[in-house]
Amino acid sequence: MASDQFQLTAIPFNPKIEQFRLWKLKVQSYLKSFHLSDEIDAEKPADTDKNIKVKTFLLLSIDSETLSSLNNLENATAHVLWKQLCQHHERNSAVSRLQLRNMLLHDKLKPNERVNDFISRIVKVSEQLKLIGKTPDDDELLLCLLNGISAYPEYSILSTSLKTHKGITFAEACSLVLDFELEKNLKSTAADSLNYVNKVYQRKSTENLSSRDSYCRYCKRKGHKYDDCDRRLKRSLKCHIGGHQIKDHNDRNSKFY
């Protein structure tokens, strides 16, 4: 009776290797809910109503490119179709697992890369391994992090120290490394600011020396430039304010006295 209620609702197949395990789990759970999991777990007659329904369900769920890689689609039972699919993708999953583990254990912090980006990459590979059923343990993730940062002198001492610290977790090590990076960047920023101030001071000192040695094209005198010439701008040579001359400073009745 349960099989009569079975609906042909496809579960889209994801060709990505790391996603096959999840898709397989979904299909098994879905068929089990209709008491039809036996049709893929063991060989059953191909012409039964149950087998035809499960085979149709699989054909509708799997993409055309993947189906073209399978043999004898017309005559294969649901079990044979399922078996071919599992053998192909689980074999590829083994290769993918080796590649991901190799990537995890040999990955390094790149030049000018932020530590947070490196940690994100480690976590991403870890999640991919988890999807194919080979979740790395905390010690492996910790080793990947510490080996990855040890190539740089500024992190080598920290890496060595954390390796000798018993009981430290991957999450705790990540927090310590990120704090170390932040402190290092703050020191670098402070040093850059000091260098900037020094450069500005040196530039102004150079400009002042240049001003004393400058030559005005208007009055033909040294000590100022054309744009700042008191005579050209009709300003007092004493207070450098326009509207009066030096003699006005000696006039007690002058408003400039």
Steps between C-alpha positions, in 0.01 A plus 500: 500500500785732584652455157173612335537834676855542381541830316757550223657808658857522375790582730744689274833325474807714568794383285753651739691219666477643850120530468431139399493370857228748595295421191533127569379551857198700380400232248536216752292686758237595244457146370503356851209725594298322228635153593676481164867499606524125427474580129847660504656295780449159337430361155127483425307404188511783248135479394336552837306817565728598789821455303368696204395788725837514679693477175289780352561708811878452462497581127309822564732601784833440323628747240545392137880522505522263795247260347707480181789359704288207625452167314186329369254758624203346320530152650670577833298461817483774761756307705748470211457867414559598863803271530666649189441849628647426843805320362581784261461787746635329808813407304534864397430599860803297611721690256345828608554409865871445443529827311318694771704348781820578312379857452414527868834373629721697259317832472699809602432860587555696179708821477297802616203275578292570809504223759120502506492412127743214558287367786188525281674291236585231757140491623365480143716198415400343832132542409559342160660199667209481739257478209671185370507343843862565602486782750853598617550506876589811696870406526531481121346845458728638771808351331394645164464848653832498686698352212338746261608809693846376605653583159501868597755620761251724678279197570761226546556562873125510563453178302771320697355621828149380415627160389645442847183618672311189608124489467459801275219471246484615140250775589719627786809502278311693231401764755858537625645527148239760401578704813871481419434621144290791628772608743762471226292714265442765769873528560556526127235772474660698784840475334351613169337800670829602661678469166230715339540774762876496455465528124258793530736679742796445269302625202396817683856560616617464141229741383606760760863476395394528139290806583797680661709432194223593254509802269204730418453583133308820586722688747820309417563423869572173678303340783159470334336415170291693247167376643590626848663832413391783736595770251294339222202453731546848652540372855704630788851356499485483880164338582419366152150652511362696208374858501797679662877530493778463759497874580142467624626281786694799639203739483338505846175620345492207261252224562789258442707635789 
